[in-house]
Amino acid sequence: MRLIKKMICLLLVCCFLLSMAPAALAAELFVTTTHARFRTRASTESDVIRTLPPGTSVEVLEHDPAGWSRVKAGDDTGYIRSDLLTLPAGAFPATFRTTDGVNLRATASTDGTVLKKVSVGSAVEVLEHDPAGWSKVRFEDTEGYIRSDYLLRRVQRSSQSGTTQSTGSSTESTLILWTNDGVNLRSGPSTDSSVIRTVGSGTPVAVLEHNPSGWSKVSVSGSVGYIRSDFLSPGRGSVELLEWSAVKRLIVNGVPMEIIDVRTGTTFKVQSFSKGNHADVEPPTRADTDILFRLYNGTWSWTPRPVWVNINGRLIAAAIHGMPHAGSTISGNGMNGHICLHFYGSSTHNGNASYTRTMQNTVMESYNASR
């Protein structure tokens, strides 16, 4: 009888551990809706790697429904216009999130009767998806239509065993956990391993390999190592989606702010010198510039990255690009010009509606990653 009780207890423990283990993040597969030019950069002026026929499966690494998606096709990585991609037919219904406040209409037209107002960041169940037009959706038991460029599919990236890469590539992890105490980042999964650095309580880390009953391999501020999993917690939920008009009052020009790259957990600093339609910012030191440059794989780019901005202990969802331009106020930081930091409700200075949507979609990716 005692043996049977021990076996039952062992079985229950095993079931509990299995239930705690997260499902492996599978890369998001989309398919082309027509003949699609697969390009080296997110521009119609860039070189064409090759043309993909309709129905070609591609692995989506970064998805901007109102612009371009970075994808992997075969062994090549490049860009395809997002309105030429959709989920495979068998993937629907699928959950998307709204990137702005939007009307749920009775028909696929701006003349259609408004059935409901759907707030920004709302989850909707997409039943039929036309990336270049309207999507049929279900929201709170009401079916109707929403323009597809206001819907974002949060793309999950697969984490590969043994990777030490901490830049925006196809091997990065989007699983973010938070330290629940001060903890050592070690070179191996053992308390006997050397300490790489000490990580403070409440620090977000990008999880590369997760063993809930042992050690997790993580990336934090560009360093890859191991942290005991019981010092990591999911769903901190403290990231705010705050209007730009409110963020303006929190930012002090000339005072450095910590930037946390959502996709890698890497941190660096920037400081603002102008708060117009968005924040014009610069890294205060060459070391901060070098970190941002590495995040872009050594090539400056207008492609935005989702980030969290730490302003006096408040984490706020934002998006930042990596293309120095125009004027600057700091010399000796290794950057010729400044970059732009966008928050919810901010816009470009030149009125580019498409790029404003791109930045806002990335802000929403930042916010959704914390939920």
Summary of the structure (lengths in Angstrom):
residues: 371
radius of gyration: 21.9
end to end distance: 46.0
largest distance: 79.1
contacts: 1180
relative contact order: 0.11
helix: 17%
strand: 40%
